[in-house]
């Protein structure tokens, strides 16, 4: 993973094209065995269809990249084995919920998820539900993940017009600030009340980040790089 580089863009041009991933084909037996072992540890893991990217290019205010469909088991093995194919990347959107008193709200992933204990903004690897007109709709993906994980709907926040894309080689996190008109404590209470109503929530608790002192080793590097810039 390369040091994070942050690109500010206002447009995401992400066509979804048919492509057979050589890594997934060549390592099929090992991938299936790895997923079976992970599923024994976390039975809630589901081998659905996800979207990964290729050929990213930043030009002025635009990110252009191709996306392709694969199975979650192949993605998980690629991630867990240290990203052996650096010709693809995990490109996803994140909603940076920001309260009216300057606190970012991040979620801690529950034990039953593939990212247990990690702390970051609401997000998820894109899937086929995020495709609109043959293109990946990152904005729609973020809205869906925000509602699923926090209960907040588009009418509950105001989105900035730009995205800060944090690129690390094997990942591109397209992060957009979502302004919420309530204090950090009120925002955390609202989200945690929603989590308490869910049978098996993806998040186990909400962390408020108001400055560099609130950053944690449990946060991925692309999250801390983004927050460090926000607080600079």
Secondary structure, DSSP 8 states (H G I E B T S, - for coil): ----EEEEESEEE-BB-----HHHHHTHHHHHHHHHHHHHH-TT----EEEEEEEEEEETTEEEEEEEEEEHHHHHHHHHTT-S-TT-BEEEEEEEEE-TTS-EEEEEE-TTSTTTT-EESEE---BGGGEETTEE-HHHHHHHHHHHHH---GGG-EE-S-EEEEE-SSEEEEEEEEE-SS-HHHHHHHHHHHHHHSSS-SEEEEEEE-SGGG--TTB-HHHHHHHHHHT-
